[in-house]
Amino acid sequence: MPSPPIPLDDEGAHAVIDAMAPLLGLAIETDWRGAVAMNVKTVAAAAGLVLAFPLDDEAEPAPVFRA
């Protein structure tokens, strides 16, 4: 199983912003970059938890989800 991604630091989060904002057609104001970077790091950390969860090769999603 691959290891989970390394958490993003500020530089990495800003690199993600610089790469993705033009692709998504977003203009991020300078005053908001810190908050956007914080959210990018939070989402990356959550994704790391999901990717680190061990699953068998035969695991399949449930056909019906009930709360």
MODELLER restraints for C-alpha pairs under 7 A, 6 or more apart:
rsr = mdl.restraints
at = mdl.atoms
rsr.add(forms.Gaussian(group=physical.xy_distance, feature=features.Distance(at['CA:3:A'], at['CA:52:A']), mean=6.88, stdev=0.5))
rsr.add(forms.Gaussian(group=physical.xy_distance, feature=features.Distance(at['CA:4:A'], at['CA:48:A']), mean=5.34, stdev=0.5))
rsr.add(forms.Gaussian(group=physical.xy_distance, feature=features.Distance(at['CA:4:A'], at['CA:51:A']), mean=5.91, stdev=0.5))
rsr.add(forms.Gaussian(group=physical.xy_distance, feature=features.Distance(at['CA:4:A'], at['CA:52:A']), mean=5.29, stdev=0.5))
rsr.add(forms.Gaussian(group=physical.xy_distance, feature=features.Distance(at['CA:5:A'], at['CA:48:A']), mean=5.81, stdev=0.5))
rsr.add(forms.Gaussian(group=physical.xy_distance, feature=features.Distance(at['CA:7:A'], at['CA:44:A']), mean=6.63, stdev=0.5))
rsr.add(forms.Gaussian(group=physical.xy_distance, feature=features.Distance(at['CA:7:A'], at['CA:45:A']), mean=5.98, stdev=0.5))
rsr.add(forms.Gaussian(group=physical.xy_distance, feature=features.Distance(at['CA:8:A'], at['CA:41:A']), mean=5.68, stdev=0.5))
rsr.add(forms.Gaussian(group=physical.xy_distance, feature=features.Distance(at['CA:8:A'], at['CA:44:A']), mean=6.96, stdev=0.5))
rsr.add(forms.Gaussian(group=physical.xy_distance, feature=features.Distance(at['CA:10:A'], at['CA:37:A']), mean=6.88, stdev=0.5))
rsr.add(forms.Gaussian(group=physical.xy_distance, feature=features.Distance(at['CA:13:A'], at['CA:37:A']), mean=5.24, stdev=0.5))
rsr.add(forms.Gaussian(group=physical.xy_distance, feature=features.Distance(at['CA:13:A'], at['CA:40:A']), mean=6.05, stdev=0.5))
rsr.add(forms.Gaussian(group=physical.xy_distance, feature=features.Distance(at['CA:13:A'], at['CA:41:A']), mean=6.20, stdev=0.5))
rsr.add(forms.Gaussian(group=physical.xy_distance, feature=features.Distance(at['CA:14:A'], at['CA:37:A']), mean=6.06, stdev=0.5))
rsr.add(forms.Gaussian(group=physical.xy_distance, feature=features.Distance(at['CA:21:A'], at['CA:27:A']), mean=6.68, stdev=0.5))
